[in-house]
């Protein structure tokens, strides 16, 4: 069983290319985790 992870840094970006690559590598959709988040901080700590 293979597990995949696809991530984009903003909600406006598209995961399609990463998901296609994971599918081509044989990763089942049930085992792909996705993340749409920004690493940018709005305020300095």
Backbone as a printed PyTorch tensor [residue, N CA C, xyz], in Angstrom:
tensor([[[  0.8480,  -1.1790,   0.0000],
         [  0.0000,   0.0000,   0.0000],
         [  0.8890,   1.2350,   0.0000]],

        [[  0.6400,   2.1300,  -0.9410],
         [  1.3470,   3.4030,  -1.0080],
         [  0.4700,   4.4970,  -0.4400]],

        [[  1.0950,   5.4770,   0.1820],
         [  0.3910,   6.6310,   0.7340],
         [  0.9450,   7.8720,   0.0630]],

        [[  0.0430,   8.7850,  -0.3430],
         [  0.4650,  10.0010,  -1.0190],
         [  0.0650,  11.2430,  -0.2570]],

        [[  0.7960,  12.3240,  -0.5270],
         [  0.5230,  13.6100,   0.1150],
         [  0.6920,  14.6940,  -0.9330]],

        [[ -0.3290,  15.5180,  -1.1030],
         [ -0.2760,  16.6280,  -2.0450],
         [ -0.5580,  17.9120,  -1.2740]],

        [[  0.2160,  18.9650,  -1.5650],
         [  0.0550,  20.2100,  -0.8220],
         [  0.2530,  21.3930,  -1.7470]],

        [[ -0.5840,  22.4010,  -1.5360],
         [ -0.4010,  23.6920,  -2.1830],
         [ -0.4070,  24.7570,  -1.0950]],

        [[  0.2390,  25.8870,  -1.3810],
         [  0.4160,  26.8920,  -0.3420],
         [ -0.7640,  27.8440,  -0.1950]],

        [[ -1.6230,  27.9210,  -1.1880],
         [ -2.7970,  28.7770,  -1.0760],
         [ -4.0170,  28.0550,  -1.6250]],

        [[ -5.1690,  28.4690,  -1.1800],
         [ -6.4140,  27.8460,  -1.6320],
         [ -6.6550,  28.0820,  -3.1250]],

        [[ -6.0130,  29.1070,  -3.6940],
         [ -6.2080,  29.4240,  -5.1110],
         [ -5.4280,  28.4920,  -6.0330]],

        [[ -4.4590,  27.7770,  -5.5040],
         [ -3.6540,  26.8600,  -6.3100],
         [ -4.4160,  25.5680,  -6.5600]],

        [[ -3.9730,  24.8130,  -7.5640],
         [ -4.6590,  23.5880,  -7.9710],
         [ -3.8020,  22.3600,  -7.6680]],

        [[ -4.4220,  21.3440,  -7.1210],
         [ -3.7420,  20.0940,  -6.7820],
         [ -3.7310,  19.0850,  -7.9240]],

        [[ -4.3660,  19.3930,  -9.0340],
         [ -4.5920,  18.4120, -10.1000],
         [ -3.3190,  17.7270, -10.5800]],

        [[ -2.2500,  18.4630, -10.8290],
         [ -1.0230,  17.8460, -11.3450],
         [ -0.4100,  16.8880, -10.3340]],

        [[ -0.4430,  17.2750,  -9.0670],
         [  0.1080,  16.4030,  -8.0350],
         [ -0.7360,  15.1400,  -7.8780]],

        [[ -2.0540,  15.3180,  -7.9090],
         [ -2.9490,  14.1620,  -7.7870],
         [ -2.7960,  13.2240,  -8.9710]],

        [[ -2.6320,  13.7880, -10.1710],
         [ -2.4110,  12.9610, -11.3590],
         [ -1.1080,  12.1710, -11.2410]],

        [[ -0.0590,  12.8110, -10.7280],
         [  1.2270,  12.1330, -10.5720],
         [  1.1370,  11.0070,  -9.5390]],

        [[  0.4230,  11.2460,  -8.4600],
         [  0.2480,  10.2050,  -7.4500],
         [ -0.5470,   9.0280,  -8.0020]],

        [[ -1.5890,   9.3240,  -8.7690],
         [ -2.3880,   8.2560,  -9.3850],
         [ -1.5390,   7.4570, -10.3730]],

        [[ -0.7030,   8.1600, -11.1490],
         [  0.1660,   7.4740, -12.1090],
         [  1.1890,   6.5920, -11.3940]],

        [[  1.5400,   6.9640, -10.1650],
         [  2.4790,   6.1660,  -9.3750],
         [  1.7930,   4.9890,  -8.6850]],

        [[  0.4720,   4.8990,  -8.8440],
         [ -0.2600,   3.7710,  -8.3010],
         [ -0.8490,   3.9790,  -6.9170]],

        [[ -0.9000,   5.2340,  -6.4700],
         [ -1.4690,   5.5140,  -5.1510],
         [ -2.9840,   5.6020,  -5.2740]],

        [[ -3.6910,   4.8310,  -4.4650],
         [ -5.1530,   4.8040,  -4.4510],
         [ -5.6870,   6.1010,  -3.8400]],

        [[ -6.7850,   6.6280,  -4.3740],
         [ -7.3720,   7.8830,  -3.8760],
         [ -7.6780,   7.8450,  -2.3800]],

        [[ -7.9730,   6.6780,  -1.8520],
         [ -8.2720,   6.5540,  -0.4260],
         [ -7.0410,   6.7860,   0.4390]],

        [[ -5.8630,   6.7290,  -0.1750],
         [ -4.6220,   6.8600,   0.5700],
         [ -3.8490,   8.1300,   0.2060]],

        [[ -4.5360,   9.1150,  -0.3590],
         [ -3.9210,  10.3970,  -0.6810],
         [ -4.4500,  11.4430,   0.2820]],

        [[ -3.5320,  12.1220,   0.9370],
         [ -3.8870,  13.1990,   1.8520],
         [ -3.5570,  14.5190,   1.1860]],

        [[ -4.4580,  15.4900,   1.3250],
         [ -4.2480,  16.7940,   0.6940],
         [ -4.2520,  17.8960,   1.7450]],

        [[ -3.5360,  18.9720,   1.4230],
         [ -3.4050,  20.0980,   2.3340],
         [ -3.3790,  21.3780,   1.5110]],

        [[ -4.2450,  22.2980,   1.8390],
         [ -4.2700,  23.6130,   1.1880],
         [ -4.1360,  24.6630,   2.2730]],

        [[ -2.8940,  25.0520,   2.5410],
         [ -2.6480,  26.0410,   3.5880],
         [ -1.4980,  26.9410,   3.1970]],

        [[ -1.4380,  28.0530,   3.8550],
         [ -0.3450,  28.9840,   3.6410],
         [  0.6070,  28.9190,   4.8220]],

        [[  1.8880,  28.9740,   4.5330],
         [  2.8760,  29.0080,   5.5970],
         [  3.1930,  30.4230,   6.0230]],

        [[  2.5610,  31.3810,   5.4150],
         [  2.8400,  32.7790,   5.6930],
         [  2.2000,  33.2010,   7.0060]],

        [[  2.9230,  33.9610,   7.7850],
         [  2.3920,  34.4880,   9.0180],
         [  1.8050,  35.8770,   8.7690]],

        [[  0.6830,  36.1610,   9.3930],
         [  0.0740,  37.4780,   9.2320],
         [  0.6980,  38.5080,  10.1530]],

        [[  1.2210,  38.0750,  11.2720],
         [  1.8440,  38.9930,  12.2150],
         [  3.1120,  38.3550,  12.7680]],

        [[  4.0980,  39.1790,  13.0490],
         [  5.3470,  38.6660,  13.6220],
         [  5.0940,  38.2220,  15.0630]],

        [[  5.7890,  37.1600,  15.4840],
         [  5.5720,  36.6550,  16.8510],
         [  6.1020,  37.6140,  17.9150]]])
